Amino acid sequence: MIYFDNAATTKPCPEAAEAAVICASDRFGNPSSLHHMGVEAEKTLASAKRTILDRLGKEGEILFTSGATESNNMAVFGIAEALKRRGNRIVTTAVEHPSVSAPMKKLSERGFEVVSLKPKEHGDFERAIIDAVDEKTVLVSFMAVNNETGFIIDTKTVYGGVKRKNPSCAVHVDGVQGFCKLPLYGDTVSLSGHKIHCFKGIGALYKNKDTRLIPLSFGGGQQGGLRPGTEPVELAAAFEAAVKAYPENLTIFSSLRHRLTGHLERLNRIIINSPENGIDNILNFSVLGARSEIMLHFLEEKGIYVSSGSACSKGKISPVPEAFGISHERADSALRVSFSRYNTEKEVDILAEALEEGIKRFAR
């Protein structure tokens, strides 16, 4: 089996699995309990938070969540509600994950002015985001790395530009695909465990000390009352282990991308949709004349797993390709290959051979 769908989810690493088992066996106390077992559980949470903050290179607060969808909702709704007396303008992009675009739709229905920018309409997209900010803008929200194409938005440039133009405007970054791969600058940053070889069901929201959120749920007051409920100690321990195990040196991704690109350039009917300066572990391309679903299942029969786009777009037409200027024909035949650190050049060669066979068989 060759797995190239790591932007959708990654295989949990041994370190994460071991950490979860040890924690479940020896540190299973409720972190709100006052006895020794509770104190040990609380120490586990504190250690995990410190590790994540260190990897982000930040000071501030880590809130554990069920995943990035919850983190994005907490940040977008929480910031908008906290700052609505200052203004009602929000700047975002048309290439966001549904966990941002759907909340934006709800906020628009509540009376917020939501400005959604398309990359295809702007040469310098970072500058376009900054230019869209005015004195009434309370929130800028965007993903650091697009999950479908690997398109990168420079968070440092946008964050600095927004703050210079409107210091009271909050910047939220969906950092899911960028965490452990790129520097991430924002007042809040959403993270997901299962994108870096941890388990599904654990995510985090980074929040700096100056950003105020209105909570979305209420209960026992855990995590500063912003995300009440008993914390998932075992999953937090696994998240910490996955972060520690994730390598600093990621040249493997550029090597794999370069090798796959070289193969694709020699094949007929292939158009690469990802930008040349996109993130190295995601490559989106179209096999013209062959629908994505047909090619995907052909590859699956050979034990090769890729994606036709975002996993969250299953059964729906994603608006992202159009916003990047990708034609319907190319979008309908697009495949996304996404690498993990466990993939090899030999696997890339096998994929290329299978693609060549599939083109001969299906492309019209």
C-alpha positions as CSV (number, residue, x, y, z in Angstrom):
1,M,0.0,0.0,0.0
2,I,1.3,3.4,-1.0
3,Y,-0.4,6.3,0.8
4,F,-0.2,9.8,-0.8
5,D,-3.2,11.4,1.0
6,N,-1.4,13.0,3.9
7,A,-3.1,16.4,3.6
8,A,-6.3,14.6,4.5
9,T,-4.8,12.7,7.4
10,T,-1.6,11.1,8.4
11,K,-0.8,7.7,9.9
12,P,-0.2,8.1,13.7
13,C,3.5,7.8,14.5
14,P,4.7,5.2,17.1
15,E,5.7,7.9,19.5
16,A,2.1,9.3,19.6
17,A,0.6,5.8,20.1
18,E,3.0,5.0,22.9
19,A,2.4,8.3,24.7
20,A,-1.4,7.8,24.6
21,V,-1.1,4.3,26.0
22,I,1.2,5.3,28.8
23,C,-0.9,8.2,29.7
24,A,-4.1,6.1,29.7
25,S,-2.4,3.5,31.9
26,D,-0.6,5.7,34.4
27,R,-1.9,9.3,34.2
28,F,-5.6,8.8,33.6
29,G,-6.8,11.1,36.3
30,N,-9.1,14.0,35.8
31,P,-6.9,17.2,35.5
32,S,-9.5,19.1,37.6
33,S,-9.1,16.6,40.5
34,L,-7.1,17.8,43.5
35,H,-5.4,14.5,44.3
36,H,-2.1,13.2,43.0
37,M,-3.6,11.6,39.9
38,G,-5.3,14.8,38.9
39,V,-2.1,16.8,39.5
40,E,-0.2,14.4,37.2
41,A,-2.8,14.8,34.5
42,E,-2.6,18.5,34.8
43,K,1.2,18.4,34.4
44,T,0.7,16.3,31.3
45,L,-1.5,19.0,29.8
46,A,0.9,21.8,30.8
47,S,3.9,19.9,29.2
48,A,2.0,19.4,26.0
49,K,1.0,23.1,25.8
50,R,4.6,24.2,26.4
51,T,5.9,21.8,23.6
52,I,3.3,23.2,21.1
53,L,4.1,26.8,22.0
54,D,7.8,26.1,21.6
55,R,7.3,24.6,18.2
56,L,5.2,27.6,17.2
57,G,7.9,29.9,18.7
58,K,5.4,31.8,20.7
59,E,4.3,32.8,24.1
60,G,0.6,32.7,24.9
61,E,-2.2,30.2,25.5
62,I,-3.0,26.8,24.0
63,L,-6.6,25.6,24.1
64,F,-7.1,21.9,23.3
65,T,-10.0,21.2,21.0
66,S,-11.5,18.3,19.1
67,G,-9.7,19.4,16.0
68,A,-9.1,22.4,13.7
69,T,-12.8,22.7,12.7
70,E,-13.6,23.5,16.3
71,S,-10.6,25.7,16.6
72,N,-11.5,27.7,13.6
73,N,-15.1,28.2,14.8
74,M,-13.9,29.3,18.2
75,A,-11.6,31.9,16.7
76,V,-13.8,33.2,14.0
77,F,-17.0,33.5,16.0
78,G,-15.2,34.3,19.3
79,I,-13.3,37.2,17.8
80,A,-16.1,38.6,15.8
81,E,-18.5,38.7,18.7
82,A,-15.8,40.1,21.1
83,L,-15.0,43.0,18.7
84,K,-18.3,43.7,17.0
85,R,-18.7,47.0,18.8
86,R,-15.6,48.3,17.1
87,G,-16.7,47.4,13.6
88,N,-18.4,44.9,11.4
89,R,-16.0,44.3,8.6
90,I,-14.2,40.9,8.1
91,V,-11.6,40.1,5.5
92,T,-11.1,36.5,4.4
93,T,-10.4,34.6,1.2
94,A,-12.4,32.5,-1.2
95,V,-10.1,29.5,-0.8
96,E,-10.8,28.7,2.8
97,H,-11.6,25.4,4.4
98,P,-15.4,25.0,5.1
99,S,-14.7,25.3,8.8
100,V,-13.9,29.0,8.1
101,S,-16.1,29.7,5.0
102,A,-19.2,28.3,6.7
103,P,-18.8,30.5,9.9
104,M,-18.2,33.5,7.6
105,K,-21.5,32.8,5.9
106,K,-23.2,32.8,9.3
107,L,-21.6,36.0,10.3
108,S,-22.7,37.6,7.1
109,E,-26.2,36.6,7.9
110,R,-25.8,38.3,11.3
111,G,-24.9,41.6,9.7
112,F,-21.2,41.4,9.3
113,E,-19.6,42.7,6.1
114,V,-17.5,39.8,4.9
115,V,-15.0,40.5,2.1
116,S,-13.8,37.3,0.4
117,L,-10.8,37.7,-1.9
118,K,-9.9,35.4,-4.8
119,P,-6.2,34.7,-5.6
120,K,-6.9,34.7,-9.3
121,E,-7.9,38.4,-9.1
122,H,-4.7,39.6,-7.4
123,G,-1.0,39.3,-8.3
124,D,0.2,40.1,-4.8
125,F,-2.3,38.3,-2.7
126,E,-0.7,39.3,0.7
127,R,-0.9,42.9,-0.4
128,A,-4.6,42.5,-1.5
129,I,-5.5,41.1,2.0
130,I,-3.8,44.0,3.7
131,D,-5.3,46.6,1.4
132,A,-8.8,45.3,2.1
133,V,-8.4,46.2,5.8
134,D,-9.9,49.5,7.0
135,E,-10.7,51.1,10.3
136,K,-14.0,49.1,10.6
137,T,-12.2,45.7,10.1
138,V,-12.3,43.6,13.2
139,L,-11.0,40.3,11.9
140,V,-8.7,39.0,9.1
141,S,-8.9,35.2,8.7
142,F,-7.0,33.1,6.2
143,M,-5.2,29.7,5.8
144,A,-1.5,29.7,5.8
145,V,-1.3,26.8,3.3
146,N,-4.2,25.8,1.0
147,N,-5.1,22.2,1.6
148,E,-6.1,21.6,-2.0
149,T,-3.3,23.2,-4.0
150,G,-0.5,23.9,-1.5
151,F,-0.7,27.7,-2.1
152,I,1.1,29.6,0.6
153,I,0.1,32.9,2.1
154,D,3.0,34.6,3.9
155,T,1.6,35.0,7.4
156,K,4.4,37.2,8.7
157,T,3.8,39.7,5.8
158,V,0.0,39.8,6.3
159,Y,0.2,40.0,10.1
160,G,2.6,42.8,10.1
161,G,0.8,44.7,7.4
162,V,-2.6,44.4,9.0
163,K,-1.3,45.5,12.4
164,R,0.4,48.5,10.9
165,K,-2.8,49.5,9.2
166,N,-5.3,48.7,12.0
167,P,-3.6,47.6,15.3
168,S,-7.0,46.7,16.9
169,C,-7.9,44.2,14.1
170,A,-7.4,40.6,15.0
171,V,-5.6,38.1,12.7
172,H,-6.6,34.5,12.7
173,V,-4.6,31.9,10.8
174,D,-5.8,28.4,9.9
175,G,-2.4,26.8,10.4
176,V,-3.4,23.2,9.8
177,Q,-1.3,22.4,6.8
178,G,1.5,24.7,7.8
179,F,2.2,23.7,11.4
180,C,5.6,22.1,11.9
181,K,6.5,23.2,8.3
182,L,6.3,27.0,8.2
183,P,6.5,29.9,10.6
184,L,2.9,31.0,11.6
185,Y,2.1,34.5,12.6
186,G,-1.3,35.4,14.0
187,D,-3.2,36.5,17.1
188,T,-4.9,33.1,17.0
189,V,-3.7,30.0,15.1
190,S,-5.6,26.7,14.5
191,L,-3.8,23.4,14.7
192,S,-4.7,19.8,14.1
193,G,-3.1,16.7,15.4
194,H,-4.0,14.2,12.7
195,K,-2.1,16.2,10.0
196,I,1.3,15.7,11.8
197,H,1.0,11.9,12.7
198,C,-1.2,12.2,15.8
199,F,-4.8,10.9,16.1
200,K,-8.0,12.4,14.9
201,G,-10.0,14.1,17.6
202,I,-7.3,16.4,19.0
203,G,-6.5,19.9,17.9
204,A,-5.5,23.2,19.4
205,L,-6.1,26.9,19.2
206,Y,-3.2,29.2,19.9
207,K,-4.2,32.5,21.4
208,N,-2.0,35.4,22.4
209,K,-2.5,37.2,25.7
210,D,-4.1,40.3,24.1
211,T,-6.8,38.6,22.1
212,R,-10.3,38.2,23.6
213,L,-12.7,35.5,22.6
214,I,-16.4,35.1,23.4
215,P,-16.9,31.4,24.4
216,L,-19.2,29.2,22.2
217,S,-20.0,26.7,25.0
218,F,-20.4,26.8,28.7
219,G,-19.8,24.4,31.5
220,G,-17.2,23.7,34.2
221,G,-14.9,26.5,33.4
222,Q,-11.9,24.4,32.1
223,Q,-9.3,26.1,29.8
224,G,-10.2,29.6,31.1
225,G,-13.9,29.0,30.4
226,L,-13.2,29.3,26.6
227,R,-13.5,25.5,26.0
228,P,-15.1,24.0,29.1
229,G,-15.2,20.2,29.5
230,T,-12.8,17.6,30.8
231,E,-9.6,17.9,28.8
232,P,-8.5,14.9,26.6
233,V,-5.3,14.2,28.5
234,E,-4.3,11.1,26.6
235,L,-4.8,12.8,23.2
236,A,-2.8,15.8,24.4
237,A,0.1,13.6,25.4
238,A,0.0,12.0,22.0
239,F,-0.1,15.4,20.3
240,E,3.0,16.5,22.3
241,A,4.8,13.3,21.3
242,A,3.9,13.8,17.6
243,V,5.2,17.4,17.7
244,K,8.5,16.3,19.3
245,A,8.8,13.5,16.7
246,Y,8.1,15.7,13.7
247,P,11.5,16.5,12.1
248,E,12.9,20.0,11.7
249,N,14.6,19.1,8.4
250,L,11.9,18.5,5.7
251,T,14.1,18.3,2.6
252,I,12.4,14.9,2.0
253,F,9.3,16.9,0.7
254,S,11.2,18.9,-1.8
255,S,13.0,15.8,-3.1
256,L,9.7,13.9,-3.5
257,R,8.0,16.9,-5.2
258,H,10.9,17.4,-7.6
259,R,10.9,13.7,-8.5
260,L,7.2,13.6,-9.1
261,T,7.2,16.9,-11.1
262,G,9.9,15.5,-13.3
263,H,7.8,12.4,-14.0
264,L,4.7,14.5,-14.7
265,E,6.5,16.7,-17.2
266,R,7.3,13.7,-19.3
267,L,3.6,12.5,-19.4
268,N,1.0,13.7,-21.8
269,R,-2.2,15.4,-20.7
270,I,-0.8,16.5,-17.4
271,I,-1.2,20.1,-16.2
272,I,0.2,21.1,-12.7
273,N,-2.3,23.2,-10.7
274,S,-0.1,23.9,-7.7
275,P,2.0,27.0,-7.8
276,E,5.8,26.6,-8.2
277,N,6.3,28.3,-4.8
278,G,3.7,26.2,-3.0
279,I,4.4,24.0,-0.1
280,D,6.5,21.0,-1.0
281,N,4.4,18.2,0.4
282,I,1.3,19.0,-1.7
283,L,1.1,18.7,-5.5
284,N,-2.2,19.2,-7.3
285,F,-2.3,18.3,-11.0
286,S,-4.9,17.5,-13.7
287,V,-5.0,14.5,-16.0
288,L,-6.9,16.1,-18.9
289,G,-9.6,13.8,-20.4
290,A,-9.8,11.6,-17.4
291,R,-12.2,12.4,-14.5
292,S,-10.6,12.5,-11.1
293,E,-12.9,9.8,-9.6
294,I,-12.0,7.3,-12.4
295,M,-8.3,7.8,-12.0
296,L,-8.4,7.8,-8.2
297,H,-10.1,4.4,-8.2
298,F,-7.8,3.1,-10.8
299,L,-4.9,4.0,-8.6
300,E,-6.6,2.6,-5.6
301,E,-6.9,-0.8,-7.4
302,K,-3.1,-0.7,-7.6
303,G,-2.8,0.0,-3.9
304,I,-2.0,3.7,-4.4
305,Y,-4.1,6.2,-2.4
306,V,-4.4,9.8,-3.6
307,S,-7.1,12.4,-3.4
308,S,-9.3,14.2,-5.9
309,G,-9.1,17.4,-3.8
310,S,-10.1,18.3,-0.2
311,A,-11.4,15.4,1.8
312,C,-14.1,17.7,3.3
313,S,-15.4,18.3,-0.3
314,K,-16.5,14.7,-0.7
315,G,-19.7,14.7,-2.7
316,K,-19.6,18.4,-3.3
317,I,-18.1,20.7,-5.8
318,S,-15.3,22.7,-4.1
319,P,-15.3,26.4,-4.9
320,V,-11.5,26.6,-4.4
321,P,-10.3,25.7,-8.0
322,E,-12.4,28.4,-9.5
323,A,-11.0,31.0,-7.1
324,F,-7.5,30.0,-8.2
325,G,-8.5,30.4,-11.8
326,I,-8.5,26.7,-12.5
327,S,-11.0,25.8,-15.3
328,H,-13.9,23.4,-14.7
329,E,-12.2,20.8,-17.0
330,R,-9.0,20.9,-15.0
331,A,-10.8,20.8,-11.7
332,D,-12.9,17.8,-12.8
333,S,-9.7,15.9,-13.6
334,A,-7.6,17.1,-10.7
335,L,-5.7,14.8,-8.3
336,R,-3.9,15.8,-5.2
337,V,-0.8,14.0,-4.0
338,S,0.4,14.8,-0.5
339,F,3.5,13.4,1.1
340,S,4.5,12.5,4.6
341,R,8.0,12.0,5.9
342,Y,7.5,8.3,5.5
343,N,7.1,8.4,1.7
344,T,10.0,7.4,-0.6
345,E,11.2,8.2,-4.1
346,K,10.5,4.6,-5.1
347,E,6.8,5.1,-4.2
348,V,6.8,8.2,-6.4
349,D,8.2,6.2,-9.3
350,I,5.5,3.5,-8.9
351,L,2.8,6.3,-8.9
352,A,4.2,7.7,-12.1
353,E,4.1,4.3,-13.8
354,A,0.5,3.8,-12.7
355,L,-0.4,7.3,-14.0
356,E,1.1,6.6,-17.3
357,E,-0.9,3.4,-17.6
358,G,-4.1,5.2,-16.5
359,I,-3.6,8.0,-19.1
360,K,-3.3,5.5,-21.9
361,R,-6.4,3.7,-20.6
362,F,-8.8,6.4,-19.7
363,A,-7.7,9.8,-21.1
364,R,-9.8,10.9,-24.1
